[in-house]
Amino acid sequence: MARRFEGKTALVTGGSRGIGKAISERLVKEGAKVYVIGRSQENLVKLEAENPSINTIQVDLRDWDKTKASVEKIGIVDLLVNNAGITHKEFFVDEKKEQFEDIINTNFKSAFNITQIMARCLIDSCRPGAVVNVSSVVGIKPSVPGLSSYCISKAMMDMLTKVTALELGPHGIRVNSINPTLVKTDMAKQYYEDKEFMQMFLNRHPLGKVATLDDAVNAIMFLLSEDSAMITGNWIGLRSMQTVGFFGKPFILFDIFGKTALVTGGSRGIGKAIAECLVKEEARVYVIGRSKENLERIKAGNQSIFTIQVDFKEIGTKRKHLWKNWDCLFACK
Ligand SMILES: NC(=O)c1ccc[n+]([C@@H]2O[C@H](COP(=O)([O-])OP(=O)(O)OC[C@H]3O[C@@H](n4cnc5c(N)ncnc54)[C@H](OP(=O)(O)O)[C@@H]3O)[C@@H](O)[C@H]2O)c1
């Protein structure tokens, strides 16, 4: 294995389990001196027993001042992975102040705090560095109801990636994020153990699979390494293309995926825009229009739209034909 990080110091938050543990172990293999922050002493002791060369720091990241004091003790950090995260399921209207604060403090404020300390130190010593924020695809587009605070915390993290990339770039510090959907860890257990949810998830994923820890680690390692030397302020999505819509049977409010839709007057204007949106949501879309020319144009721009040429002024004579063929046209949907 290449030792790309020889001589570098790395800090991974939430490195005692899941994605953070996997990235810490890979960083060690690639030559970095690794510090891991975790909250549970028990998990950190387990990590140290498995990987004696990893340095562990027990601190609750929700505590700004204690976190600051612990991180400042490390000194220069060349590579930072803001990975620690928590989530819970609660509808927006029922979310408690404490729940909201827990999520924002852990997922976002800790990243803000630690990136600031790391950056100040690197700037003072004129050294380059790299930061990877472990965000989520729901920070870009929420897809599961009941995760409002989590989605907001990840959206804040994505903005942190952009603003810090802008301000720290001139100092040679790059900042990027990975935005996974599902990775097989404790956090995602409730989803990948739900067969119905998983079937829907896999149907929507062009690769038809869930990201492994290795998939997540490979993306993070790329962003930390010189292989991505010209990349900053960007995100890598370990995701499905279909990130709009609602996942999970109990929460389905409106799901267009796989449905058949008919848009009248869909060859131009608002109708055309609606038809195109429906295609993006993976509906099977039929468009009725009068002008053959306009229908051909929409078809040329979007191969998956089906077109039907009907002039509604002639509906009296054409109606029979249309209704007679309704079943085969729309497959009874
Ligand atoms: N798994 C997924 O499907 C998925 C998808 C998208 C994004 N993500 C993101 O990926 C990151 C890692 O997720 P994961 O699945 O690996 O989670 P995980 O297995 O639940 O691990 C979470 C880690 O964060 C640490 N942590 C939590 N709260 C902390 C606090 N207050 N202070 C210090 N450490 C704390 C935990 O430490 P303790 O052991 O001490 O509790 C643990 O090491 C998270 O930011 C998550 O939002 C995950």
The ligand as a Tripos MOL2 file, in Angstrom:
@<TRIPOS>MOLECULE
LIG
   48    52     1     0     0
SMALL
NO_CHARGES

@<TRIPOS>ATOM
      1 N1        -23.7920    5.6570    7.8700 N.am      1 LIG1
      2 C1        -24.4340    6.3280    6.9400 C.2       1 LIG1
      3 O1        -25.2800    5.7720    6.2170 O.2       1 LIG1
      4 C2        -24.1280    7.7780    6.7100 C.ar      1 LIG1
      5 C3        -24.7120    8.3960    5.6080 C.ar      1 LIG1
      6 C4        -24.4450    9.7320    5.3680 C.ar      1 LIG1
      7 C5        -23.6090   10.4450    6.2040 C.ar      1 LIG1
      8 N2        -23.0620    9.8290    7.2820 N.ar      1 LIG1
      9 C6        -22.1970   10.6210    8.1730 C.3       1 LIG1
     10 O2        -20.9700    9.9470    8.3730 O.3       1 LIG1
     11 C7        -20.4280   10.2880    9.6400 C.3       1 LIG1
     12 C8        -20.0310    9.0200   10.3840 C.3       1 LIG1
     13 O3        -21.1860    8.2220   10.4990 O.3       1 LIG1
     14 P1        -21.1490    6.6840   10.9590 P.3       1 LIG1
     15 O4        -22.2190    6.0210   10.2120 O.co2     1 LIG1
     16 O5        -19.7640    6.1680   10.8920 O.co2     1 LIG1
     17 O6        -21.6360    6.8680   12.4680 O.3       1 LIG1
     18 P2        -21.4450    5.9310   13.7610 P.3       1 LIG1
     19 O7        -21.0390    4.5640   13.3710 O.co2     1 LIG1
     20 O8        -22.6810    6.1300   14.5550 O.co2     1 LIG1
     21 O9        -20.2030    6.6380   14.5030 O.3       1 LIG1
     22 C9        -20.3250    7.9420   15.0100 C.3       1 LIG1
     23 C10       -19.0190    8.3880   15.6020 C.3       1 LIG1
     24 O10       -19.1660    9.7410   16.0830 O.3       1 LIG1
     25 C11       -18.7620    9.8140   17.4470 C.3       1 LIG1
     26 N3        -19.5210   10.8290   18.1900 N.ar      1 LIG1
     27 C12       -20.8640   11.0250   18.1880 C.ar      1 LIG1
     28 N4        -21.1720   12.0400   19.0020 N.ar      1 LIG1
     29 C13       -20.0240   12.4920   19.5470 C.ar      1 LIG1
     30 C14       -19.7010   13.5160   20.4660 C.ar      1 LIG1
     31 N5        -20.6200   14.3020   21.0220 N.pl3     1 LIG1
     32 N6        -18.4010   13.6800   20.7930 N.ar      1 LIG1
     33 C15       -17.4380   12.8970   20.2720 C.ar      1 LIG1
     34 N7        -17.6770   11.9160   19.3920 N.ar      1 LIG1
     35 C16       -18.9590   11.7130   19.0320 C.ar      1 LIG1
     36 C17       -19.0490    8.4170   17.9830 C.3       1 LIG1
     37 O11       -18.2810    8.2060   19.1450 O.3       1 LIG1
     38 P3        -18.7950    7.2590   20.3670 P.3       1 LIG1
     39 O12       -18.4770    5.8690   19.9470 O.co2     1 LIG1
     40 O13       -17.9750    7.7270   21.4780 O.co2     1 LIG1
     41 O14       -20.2640    7.5150   20.5160 O.co2     1 LIG1
     42 C18       -18.6020    7.5530   16.7980 C.3       1 LIG1
     43 O15       -17.2160    7.3970   16.8060 O.3       1 LIG1
     44 C19       -21.5130   11.0890   10.3640 C.3       1 LIG1
     45 O16       -21.2140   12.4550   10.3060 O.3       1 LIG1
     46 C20       -22.7620   10.7840    9.5640 C.3       1 LIG1
     47 O17       -23.6960   11.8250    9.6360 O.3       1 LIG1
     48 C21       -23.3070    8.4970    7.5550 C.ar      1 LIG1
@<TRIPOS>BOND
     1     1     2 1
     2     2     3 2
     3     2     4 1
     4     4     5 ar
     5     4    48 ar
     6     5     6 ar
     7     6     7 ar
     8     7     8 ar
     9     8     9 1
    10     8    48 ar
    11     9    10 1
    12     9    46 1
    13    10    11 1
    14    11    12 1
    15    11    44 1
    16    12    13 1
    17    13    14 1
    18    14    15 2
    19    14    16 1
    20    14    17 1
    21    17    18 1
    22    18    19 2
    23    18    20 1
    24    18    21 1
    25    21    22 1
    26    22    23 1
    27    23    24 1
    28    23    42 1
    29    24    25 1
    30    25    26 1
    31    25    36 1
    32    26    27 ar
    33    26    35 ar
    34    27    28 ar
    35    28    29 ar
    36    29    30 ar
    37    29    35 ar
    38    30    31 1
    39    30    32 ar
    40    32    33 ar
    41    33    34 ar
    42    34    35 ar
    43    36    37 1
    44    36    42 1
    45    37    38 1
    46    38    39 2
    47    38    40 1
    48    38    41 1
    49    42    43 1
    50    44    45 1
    51    44    46 1
    52    46    47 1
@<TRIPOS>SUBSTRUCTURE
     1 LIG1         1 GROUP 0 **** ****
